[in-house]
Amino acid sequence: MKRASSAPGPAVPTLARAWAGRLARSALGASVFGVVAASLDAGWATAGAGDDAAFQLATYLADIGVFAPVALVVGLLAGASAIVVDPSGPPSPATLVSALRVRAIGRPADIAAFVPLAVLAAFLWMTLCAHLARALLGLEAAPLLVGTAVAAGALGLGLIAGLAVLALTPPLRRALAKASDGRPACVDPAVTGGVALAIAAALFAFGVATGGVSGEGGFLGVYGIFKRPELDLRAPALLLVVALAAFLAPVAVRTARAPVALLAALLPLALTARAASALNAEPAVAQAIERGAPVGGKSLAVLRRLADRDGDRAAALFGGGDCDDSDARVHPLAEEILDNGVDDDCSGGDLTAAALAALAPAPKAAPSADARGSYAARLPADLNVVLVTVDTLRWDLGYAGNPRPVSPNLDGLAARSTVFERAYSLASYTGKSVGPMLIGKYGSETHRNWGHFNKFSEEDTFVAERLKRAGVRTMSVHGHRYFGSFGGLDRGFDVVDMSAAPPEGAPWDVDNKATSAALTDAALRLLGSADNTGGRFFLWVHYLDPHADYLRHDDVAGFGAASQRDLYDGEVAFTDRHIGRLLDAIAAAPYGGRTAIVVTSDHGEAFGEHKMFRHGFELWEELVRVPLVVHVPGAAPSRVSARRSLIDIAPTLLDLMRVPGPAEGAAASDFLSGASLLPDVFLAPGEQAQARDVLIDMPAGPYNDARRSFLRGDMKLTISGGARFELYDLASDPEERKNLWGTPAAKEIEPYYAAARARLREVHVTGPRK
């Protein structure tokens, strides 16, 4: 008797196996295109690096390694999305178009009319929402109210757009149906939808081309913001290419077996493993990826955080610089403890007290009695001081050689003052430069929060507090709320005039109003009151207009709008005009002959140098070299070529007003890290200013990694994250192009930096990145 044959097994893989195969093929597509995208990414990182083939190869290999995990994650997400879109089979452009046409069976004209109207309505809705947001963000209203209004307006516009599509679909359907007698494509939704997409793309391109960078230029001009040079869309563009490749790969490589596809997709991770160790020996490569690779730089930061075993925010892998990843007390940003036999900051060895004393003598905030006596008699006993700071003002003004007439009033002041030709801010953005400057401590020595706009606690004493305690009338005028009570920068001022600033609660990230005229008007009102100028006074005015967004001013001869630098120079000229009104009023006042004036900036601005626009993040010369003009009645005009730092501003202001700094026996947190500039102002004829080392100290924050630069003579050492070093000779390489780290010059300057760093009384603050 024959046994009955069993039923055959399933002829196709189970649904789960099919989906797993699709995911494996998506990963393969993402991995392959990830290598291509990483090559572009590395190309941007090495741009300007010269023809060093070994460096370029190392950067390409490392970038592919740090890009590979990102590509795999994007590939798996895109593959999962493709499964959601069509669980039955891998989608492709052809299948998607076919599905659209299938939906149109029986009602082709309806779908052919609805699809393009929906596309154009979506574009119109997006444009109207952009205009609505731009208008509402410019209002003087609370952020919550503005955000609610934008959301409600967008919802309302969406409902109107939807109703318009429904209303217009019948007449367009009839028109398309009539036209389809001779042209069947008129009722093909793929054709009509494609035409609508092309029209929307053309309108978008027209808006980008004709609009201004602040969204001005007509209805479509709002898209001009995409011309903003700091709006870097390379990373999303690369990831979009990888995602599309992953989305479509299951169709393109449907014959590839899933295990083989997965194995091939994982191969680039071998370069990830290589990069984990190789970048420790190739700091220049790690630095290039951090700064120049749109995707690789961000991926590298994530990989370092994942590799950090002891939670000290530094890793022993991927060039993180941690020399002991099992001890959270040892890392590149740790404080070096003298003579403890431990390399606390991973600088290469323990620093001794003897070496510290020999390499970096402690600076003196106050001049010696002999030095003070040499110029004290030349200072008016009732001297007043006006401090003018200009946000985002580069050092290269007219008096510094700029051929454009951007600063005639400041040039006039410079001609009768002491000009410090090589002055440096304390950081490259406001939140970490202005507060430390007015406290007189380096940024990492201040008691601050973990904000982008740092708040400073009462453990730090602002120079205005010292002056007020000495009986000086203190006043400040501002156009931004940060300089008020938010950050503590109002401490010590008898009067804080915020009449030029937006109201409390207005958004801080909107800069579309000129304030220089209102700031000068407010300062003149204060100076016009006998209550303020009847005795000795200190006035601080902070001008904002050179900060982006750059506006055009009809009442000032500008320099065109062909480039961002043209607009910026126009803003500088506009600000200079209103500073001139303030300077003229002081000169004409009864107290003018006994009023010192100090003019400087919080940081500079980049216009494509080192592939950067705007400011922050880095410490290149264009970002931290700033103007510094000190006008003291009775002092002869002069120029000081020795490098100086704005850490010296607070001691100088105190010295000008004969107010002592912290006394001996003061609290440990009460100190000044700089030295008075008056010995430079009152140099004897033919005498040269003494060279001093300069430290630029920008602690880490939610949007920036820690950066320091140490300048000794013409050599500039820049340290990123406490672990990656660059060295430039500013005498022969003022544009900071040739990195000398690893040469004998590095061995000469490194111990001096280590000693200067050990003298810092650091306050360590941490928090999450945003």
Secondary structure, 3 states (H helix, E strand, C coil): CCCCCCCCCCCCCCHHHHHHHHHHHHHHHHHHHHHHHHHHHHHHHHCCCCCCHHHHHHHHHHHHHHHHHHHHHHHHHHHHHHHHHCCCCCCCHHHHHHHHHHHCCCCHHHHHHHHHHHHHHHHHHHHHHHHHHHHHHCCCCCHHHHHHHHHHHHHHHHHHHHHHHHHHHHHHHHHHHHHCCCCHHHHCHHHHHHHHHHHHHHHHHHHHHHCCCCCCCCCHHHHHHHHCCCCCCHHHHHHHHHHHHHHHHHHHCCCCCHHHHHHHHHCCHHHHHHHHHHHHHCHHHHHHHHHHCCCHHHHHHHHHHHHCCCCCCCCCCCCCCCCCCCCCCCCCCCCCCCCCCCCCCCCCCCCCHHHHHHHCCCCCCCCCHHHHHHHHCCCCCCCEEEEEEECCCCCCCHHHCCCCCCCHHHHHHHHCCEEECCEECCCCCHHHCHHHHHHCCCHHHCCECCCCCCCECCCCCCHHHHHHHCCCEEEEECCCHHHCCCCCCCCCCCEEECCCCCCCCCCCCCCCCCCHHHHHHHHHHHHCCHHHHCCCEEEEEEECCCCCCCCCCCCCCCCCCCCHHHHHHHHHHHHHHHHHHHHHHHHHCCCHHHEEEEEEECCCCEECHHHCEECCCCCCHHHHEECEEEECCCCCCEEECCCEEHHHHHHHHHHHCCCCCCCCCCCCCCCCCCCCCHHHHCCCCCCCCCCCCEEEEECCCCCCCCEEEEEECCEEEEEECCCEEEEEECCCCCCCCCCCCCCHHHHHHHHHHHHHHHHCCCCCCCCCCC
